[in-house]
Amino acid sequence: MKYEAVKNYYNGEFFKSSSDESLDVISPIDGNLLSKVPMSTTDELNKAVESAKNAFPKWSQTPIKERVQVFFRYRSLLEKNLDELTKLVSEENGKTYDEAKAEVEKSIELTEFACSMPQLVSGEILEVSKGVECRTEHFPLGVVASIVPFNFPLMVPNWTMPNALVLGNTMIMKPSELVPLSCLRMAELLKEAGLPDGVFNIINGGKEIVEGLCSHQDIEAVSFVGSTKVAKLVYQQSTHNLKRCVALGGAKNHLFVLPDANRTMTATNVTASMSGCAGQRCMAASAMIAVGDVNAIIDQICEESRKIVVGKNLGAVISKASKERIENYITEAESQGAKILVDGRNAVVEGKENGTYVGATVIDFVTPEMSVAREEIFGPVISIMRTETLDEALKIENANPYGNAASVFTQSGGAARYVMEHASAGMIGVNIGVPVPREPFSFGGWNDSRFGANDITGKSSIEFWTKLKKTTTKWNAEAGVNWMS
């Protein structure tokens, strides 16, 4: 075992779990054992919440200009430790070095945005009647929880943690049991940056801990990123217990490729979107709809896909179970009449035979009722469906229950605008394979890709992580009395 057993973190210290139950943390790159993660107890969750609860009064009363200084230092530490963090993300998640580095760099950008919060939450004041003023102020909620997924071990935690903490909350974070190491390193860097003890806490575990976070009486809000199935349950349980909740689920992102699309730009973007992070991201291209004759573009997508080599510019998928599930999707599509143009099954990296790899896969002549067309595969696989018109293509996209992202590849402004207006997705791209908004714009889809109001990232996250107080004042008696006062 390369690293010591994972511990929980609260009151500014790491504590070994009392639980006898643990899971192995396996590197997808080579199958080696990295660590063991505990399935923590409810008592340990209560200790973490108590830590956050005790830290809240002092932290929330600290002026935001002072709170944000911790995150200026934290940002510098992310930059200083970029190579170490990159290697850790790659090791526990399976990403390539470059992909993991991009994740750390995105974490730096997210922290930079959090450092701008003092300029964004200054409130408003207006004289609404003679001698009468109204003002608004944002106040922190209290103890909040963040449940994060395996596919971005560092970036998604930094979606929530910097904003929530700068705004005066204290936090309990539950990492994915598959990739708990990056979160622990994040806690160490926050402490080094001067974050007071108890403001940020980590509790490891599985279903019992998730349910405990959703029902704990001292937690005011819950954010979740993961599968749609679990997102629904987290949202239902959290709101049933009268908490705020935003739960981001899965996706089935459609790319509309029109005959006038730039061939090279489209092929490279589609391939990168499909294969980046081994397809394990909710913004990955998963379904392509070829509108009319785009055979030349499909040929180049296949050519670009063959340049994607496992172990070099394509990382591993998270586990053996994931590899098996992805390959079963491909096999099922083939048995149903789809044509495998590029086959990524049975991929092996020499010297890393125990790694879990799936090669880039292109499947053509997929029909909308096939599983590969309807369900989230979460692997480097793209399914191509064919239509004669854009309206037919949009009908397919609109019928899918997810609604994270959609992109259109065209040189026609009219066609692009038509997709922008009619695609049922919260994030739209034009000639962009991964239309992820960047700060200050927030991340979030529609339909079964998202449950709850507001956002957990970007400027609009302020509304989720704070509550608004409105104050009306009058000091001058000579202003008289009217219906306002």
N, C-alpha and C positions, 0 to 999 in steps of 0.2 A: 504494500500500500504506500503510494508516494507521499500522501499528505496525512496528517493525523485526523482522527475522527472529527466530523463536523460538530461544532458546538452551537448552542443558542447564545444570543447576545442581548443583554439588558442591563440597566444601571451602569452602562459603560464598560461592562466586563463580559468575558466569554465564560459560559457555564456548560459543563458536561451534562447531557440529559440523563435523567434517572431511568428513562425507558430502556427496557431490554430488547425492544424491537428496532431494527435498523435496516436500511437498504444499501446495497453497494452502489457507489458512484463510479461508473465505468466510462472510460474515454472511448468515444465512437471511432476515434482515429485508428486505434490499434487493439482495442478490447482490453486494455490494461486497467487494473483496479486503481482508482485514484484515492478514494476515501470511502467512508461510511457515513450515512446521514441518519440521524435518529428520527423515529416517529414519536415526537414529543408528546407529553401528557397535558391534560387540561390544566393541571396545577401549574405547569411551567408556562402555559399561555397566560394564566392569570397573573403570574409574576411579571411577565413582560408588559402586560397591560397596566399593572400597578406602577411599574417603572415609568411608563409613558404618562400616566395620569399624574404622578407626583412631579414630573418635570414640566408639565404643561403650564402651571400658573406663572412661574418665573420666565419661561421661554416666551410665552405669549405676551407678557408685559415688557419684554425687551423690545426697544424700538426697532422697526424693520431695517433701518439704516445700519444698525449694529448686527442684527441677525444675518444680513446679507454678507457681512465681512467674512463669516465662516465659509461661505460658498465661493468667494473670490479665492480664498486659500485652497479650498477643495478643488477648484478648477485647476489651479497651478499644480496640485499634487497629481491629478489625473494626467496632466501633460508630462510631468516629471516621470511618472511610472507607466507611461504609455506602452513601452515594449513589454514590460512584465505583465500588465493587464491584458495586452493583446494575446500573449502566449497562453495565459490562463483561460481566457474565453475560448480560444481555439482548442485547447486541450480538453476542456469539459464539454464543449458543444459540438466540436467536429468541423467548425468553419476553417476555411483557409486563413493563412496569416493576414492577407490583405483584407478579407472580409471582417475578421476580428478587429483589425486595426481601425477600419471604418466605423465599427460599433463603438469603440472607445472614443474616437473623434466625435461621433454623434453625441456621446455622453457629455463631452466637453461643451459642445454647442448647446445642449439642453441646460447645462449649468450656467452658461453665459446668459441664457434667456432668463433664468431664475434671478440672476443678479440684477436684471432690469426691473424687477417687480416694484421697487420703491417709486419708480416713475409711473407705474401703471395703476397703482392702488391709492393714489393721492386723494380720491374722493371728489365730490362736487359740492359747491355751495352757491346758493342763489337767493336774492331778496325776492320773495314771492308775494309780498304785500308790504305796504309802508311800515317799516320797522320790524318786519318779520322775515327771518332767514330760515331756509331749510338746508340741511347738509346731509351727505351720505358718507359712511365709513365702512370699510370691510373689517370684520372681526373673524379670527380663527374659530374653527368648529370645536376643537378639543383633540381627543385621541382618534386617529384615523388608521385604516388598514389598507395595505397594498398587497395583492396576491399576484405574483408575476410568473411568467411561463418559462419554458426551457429554451425557446428559440433565440432569445436575445438576453443572455444572462446578466449583462451590464446595462444595455441601453434602456430596456423597458423599466427596470428599477429607477433609472434616472428620468424616465417620463414623469414619474409621480413624486419621488422623494424630494428633489430640490424645490419644486414649486410649493408643495404642501408644507414643507418645513420653513421656507422663507416667509410664507404667509402666516406663520405662528403656530401651526399645529405640531403635535408630536405623533410619531408613527410606529406601527408594528408592520413589519414586512415578512411575508412568507414566500421564500424562494421556491422554485420548482425543486422537488427532491432529486431530479436528474442532474441539475446544475447549481448546486448551492455554494460553490466556492467563490465565485465572483462577488456575490453579495457580502460574504464575510470580509473580503478584502476591502470592499467599499466601506464597511463599518470602521475598519482600521484607519482608512484615510480620513473619514469624517472626524474621528477622534483626534487624529493628528492635526486636522484643520482647526480644532478648538471647539467642536460641537459639544455642548454640555451633556453630561451623562443622562441617559433616559429619554433624550429627545428622539433618538432613532434606535429601534430595537428589532431583532430578528428572531423569529420562532420557526423552527423547521418541523416538518411533519407532512401528513397526508390529509385524507378526507376529514378526519376528526378535528384537525386544527382549522381547516377551512370553515367547517360548520361552526366551530367555536368563535371564529372571528365574525361570522355573519350574525351571530346571536348574542354576542357579549354586550351586556347593558352599558358598559363604559366606552364602547366604540361608537363614534358618531357617523362615520362614513366608511364605505368599502369600495375600493376599485379592484377590478379583476381584468386580466388579459389571458385568454386561453381558448379552449374549444367552445363552440356554441352550446353544446349540451350542458357543459358545466356552467357557462355564463348565465344561462337561463335559471339554473338552480341557485346560483349565488345571488342573482338579482331578486328572485322570488323570496329567498330566505332573508336577505338583508332588508328588503322593503317591508316584509311581513313583521320584522322586528323594528320597524319605524326608523330605519337608517337611510341616509342617502346612498345611492349606489350607481356607478357606471360600470357595466360589465361588457367588455369587448370580446366578441366571439370569432368564429371562423369566417371563411370567405370562399367565393368561387368567382374570381375576377375574369371578366371577359375582355378580350382585345378584338376590336373590329378592324379588319384589314381590308381596305378598299383598293381597287385596281390602280388608282392614281398615286398610291403611296410610294414614297421613295424607297426603292428596293433595298439598298444597303442599310440605310438608317433603320428601316423597319425590321429587317432580319436580325441585325445586331441587338436592337433593343428588345425584341421579343425573346431572343435566346438568352440574353442576360437576365431578363425578368423571370423567365422560367427556371433558370438554373442557379441564379444567385442564392447564396446561403442554402444550397442543395434543395431549393424550393420550399424551405421550411420558414416561410414568412407569410403573413396574411395578406400581403400585397403582391405576391408572386403571380405572374401570368399562369393561369391554369387552363383556361379555355379560350381558344382563338376561333373567331368566326370569319371565315373567308367569304367575302361578299363579291360574287362574280368571279372572273378569271384572275386569280392571283397565284397561279401555279409557279411562276418564276420566283416569286417571293418565298413560297413554301420550299422550293428547291434550295434557295440560299439559306433559309432557316435550318434546313437539314445539314447544309455544308458548315454553317457556323456551329451547330450542335456537335458535330463530329470533332470540332476543335476543343471541346470541353472534355478534359481528361481527369478522371477520378484520381485523387491524391495530389494533383498539381493545381489546376484552377477550378476544381470541384471538390468540395469537402464531403464529409460523411453525413449520413442521416443519423438521428440521435440514438437509435437502438436496433437490435436485431428484429424486434417485433415490428418496428417501423419499416425497416427494409422489406420484411416479408409482406406487410400490408400493402406497400406501394407496388411491389412486383405482382401481387395478386390482382391489383387493379389493371395492370397492363395485360396480364394473361387473360383476364375476363373480357376485356375489350377486344382482344384478338379473337377469342372464341365466339364473340358476338358479331364478327364481321368487319371490325375496324382493321386498318392496315398499319402495321408498325413500320414507320419509315426509318427511325433511328431507335435502336433497342438498347436500353441501359441495364437490362437485367443481368444478374450473375457477375456484376463487376467486382474485381479483386485488385487490390494494390499490393504489389510485390513487397514482401517484408512486413506487411501489415495485414496479413490474411485474416486476422480476427477483427479487423475494422468493419464498419457497417456502411457500405457504399452502394449507391445506385447511380448508374450513369444517366446522362441527359437522354431523354426519350421523347420522340415526336410520334404522335398517333394521328393518322388521317382517317377521313370518312367515318368520323364518330357521329352518332345520332343523339339527339337531345335526351332520349330516355335512358341511355347507357349510364352506368354508375360514374364512369370517368368524366362524363359531361355534367353530372348533377352534384357530385360530392367532392368535398375538399380532400385532395390526395396528400398534400403536404410533402411533396417530393419533386424532383426535377423532371416533371412530366407535363407536356402540353398536349391537349386534345383539340383537334381541328374539326370543326363543323363547317358545312358549306351551305350558303344560301344564295339566292339570286338578287335579293334586294336588301337594303339597309333596314327596312321595316320588319322583314322576316327575322333579321338578326337581332333587332331590338326586342322582338317578341320572345325570342329564346332567352335573352338576358333578363328581361322583366319577369319571366316565369320562374327564374331561380330564386329560392328563398333568401339567399344571402344578398348583401348589398354594400360590400366594402369599397370596391374600386372597379372602374371600367376605363378603357383607353381606346382611342380611335386613331388609326394611322391613315392619313390622307393629306393631300395638298389642297383640298377644297375647304375653304372657310365655312361655307354653307353646310356641308356635310358634318364638319366638326361641331358646329353649333347645334345641329339637329341632335347629335348624340349627347352633347352636353345637357340639352334640355330634356331628353327622353330616356336616357339610361337611368335605371333605378339603383343608384349607388351614391354614396356620400362623398367619394373622392374620384375625380375625373381627370384623365390625362389626354392630351393631344400630342401624338407623336412621342409619347413618353411611356415606357413600359412599366415603371414603378412610380405612380403619381403620389408619392408621399409628400404632404405639405411640410414645409419647414417653418420654424419659429419666425414670427409670432403666430402663425396659422396653426390650428389644432388638428389632431389626428382623430378620425372617427367616421365610421360607415353608417349605413342604414339597415333597416329590416332585421334579419336574423344575425347580422354582424355586430349589432350593438343594442344594448338594453340600458335605458336610463336617459336622463336629460343632462345637458352641459357636456363638458369634456374634461379629460384629466391632463391634457397637454395644452401648450399654447396659451394665448391671451385669455381665451374663454374658460380656461381651467380655474381662473380666479373665482368664477361664480360657483364652481363645485367645491372648492377647498375653503371657501369663506361664507359667512352669513352677513347680510347687509343690514346696517343699522341706520335709521333715518331720524334726524333730530331737528326739531323746530324750536326756534328761540325768539324771544322778544324781551328787550331790556328797557325800552323807552316808553314810559306810561303815556306820554303825550301822543303816541301813535293811535290811541283810542282803541275801541273794540269794534270788530266787524265779524262777519261770518267765519273769517279765518282764525279768529282768536277770541 
